[in-house]
């Protein structure tokens, strides 16, 4: 879910979803950024070259999302 939100709407929306998720299930809900990174890595083979401006923008949002996940792992 977070990856789809990050690619379609940006990292801020994906992070807001995580905040809402945690508010419902609590901080012990089992979230770890490793799973976000694994999901993103699993999607890389399906990514093709952008064919239009929206594809290019989506790819940039995906890159930003992955960078934010890596920052969570190292932070």
C-alpha positions in Angstrom: 0.0 0.0 0.0 2.7 2.5 1.0 4.6 1.8 -2.3 1.6 2.4 -4.4 0.7 5.6 -2.5 4.4 6.8 -2.7 4.5 6.2 -6.5 1.1 7.6 -7.3 0.9 10.5 -4.8 4.3 11.0 -3.2 6.1 10.0 0.0 4.1 12.4 2.2 0.9 10.5 1.4 2.6 7.2 2.1 3.9 8.5 5.4 0.5 9.8 6.3 -1.0 6.4 5.6 1.6 4.8 8.0 0.8 7.4 10.7 -2.9 6.5 10.3 -2.2 2.8 10.4 -0.1 3.2 13.5 -2.9 5.2 15.2 -5.3 2.3 14.6 -3.1 -0.6 15.4 -0.5 1.1 17.7 3.2 1.3 17.4 3.5 -2.5 18.0 1.7 -3.1 14.7 4.7 -4.9 13.2 5.9 -2.1 10.9 9.5 -2.2 9.8 11.0 -0.3 6.9 12.7 -3.5 5.7 9.3 -4.7 4.3 8.8 -1.4 2.4 12.3 -1.8 0.9 11.7 -5.5 0.0 8.4 -4.6 -1.7 10.1 -1.8 -3.7 13.0 -4.1 -4.7 10.5 -6.7 -5.8 8.9 -4.1 -8.1 12.0 -3.0 -9.9 11.9 -5.8 -12.6 8.4 -4.6 -13.6 9.5 -1.0 -14.0 10.0 0.0 -17.6 11.4 3.1 -19.2 9.0 6.0 -18.9 6.9 6.5 -22.0 5.4 9.9 -21.1 5.7 12.7 -18.6 3.4 11.0 -16.1 5.5 7.8 -16.1 8.6 9.9 -15.6 6.9 11.7 -12.7 5.8 8.4 -11.1 9.3 7.0 -11.4 10.7 10.1 -9.6 8.1 9.7 -6.9 9.1 6.0 -6.6 12.8 7.0 -6.3 11.9 9.6 -3.6 9.9 7.0 -1.7 12.7 4.4 -1.8 15.1 7.1 -0.5 12.8 7.9 2.3 12.6 4.2 3.3 16.4 3.9 3.2 16.5 6.9 5.5 14.2 5.2 7.9 16.5 2.1 8.0 19.6 4.2 8.7 17.9 6.6 11.1 
